[in-house]
């Protein structure tokens, strides 16, 4: 199980997100949903992702549930 974290840099109009460890498809999707549900989220902001020391493992499990 990996670690995800995000914060908003309102001064620079950024969503800054960090991923560490092994990130599953479900963890990634839930992370994105958390950001979108955050009352401070602004869809006009750019996204800066730090993926150092992370590995993404997708098996399309979540995608199959959505479609």
Secondary structure, DSSP 8 states (H G I E B T S, - for coil): --EEEEEEETTTTEEEEEEEEEEEHHHHHHHHHHHHHSTT--TTSEEEEE-TTEEEE--SHHHHHH-
